[in-house]
């Protein structure tokens, strides 16, 4: 199954990744015909490292070798559990019990392992405790998630879940196929479809995410920014080269999405991303988020992006969004049954 293959791939590539990391000082970055570092290709940014550091680690940034082994064992246990759940989904009478829920209808596609070893305790490296900073008083928290509907009004800024089932507007942003739940910007890994393709020419870079096939066209010249009244789902990006690092600064986000995670709105957010190719198979990706309306401090996170020997296919979310259709249809059936039970028309 997919989870099993990913874990096997992780096991096979980990020693290779470590050897490249050790030889990174000798790496000479390949360049395009315009003399720029070549970042082109398909890259995976999935990670088994949590975004926020578990509190028990305090300011410990890296796992010990013993903790790395424990993490590998936990990943194997999760793979076994995922295979058991999948066996139930295909109605295998000999499968072991896995509880009362079979999970989401798309459970099969979850990437439950990442490429390379998990050696960090969190993707967030600043603040020093590896956790999101305190929020500004009065900033919103969007509580809808994968679970029962919550109270609230439109527009729904949560990524998952919703406030009702009267129409698509009651559902979360990813359920409506407006944004990908892991593709950002910034990228944060997890789930599935954690892939991005980068294209380059002399004056532009294009950052195209698999989910939901958004493409950020990043000018690399000195043109001015767009008018502050123009607001975009993925913001307005401008880029430049800082030696061998592609710097991408993004502003002009819409206030119809959260700033980060489930907090605030993105209207006042400035995102600075750094793409640095450190070896043949790895881009070191780092981002800094500053939003004075949501967080009391900046956030810095880092993760590797690993080269994928494959093609990025179109993620047809709206085109195949049967989940939304069935959510709304199921609620109408519930209402019909309730009316019939109560003697209504």
Secondary structure, 3 states (H helix, E strand, C coil): CHHHHHHHHHHHHHHHHHHHHHCHHHCCCCECCCCCECCCEEEECCCCCCCCCCHHHCCCCECCHHHHHHHHHHHHHHHHHHHHHHHHHCCCCCCCCCCCCCCCCCHHHCCCCCCCCCCECCCEEECCCCCCCCECCCCCECCCCCCCCCCCCCCCCCCCCECCCCCHHHECCCCCCCCCCCCCCCCCCCCCCCEEEEEECCCEEEEEECCCCCEEEEECCCCCCCCCCCCECCCEEEEEEECCEEEEEEECECCCCCCECCECCCCCCEEEEEEEEEECCEEEEEEEEECCCCECCCEEEEEEEEEECCCCCCCCCHHHCHHHHHHHHHHHHHHHHHHHHCCCC
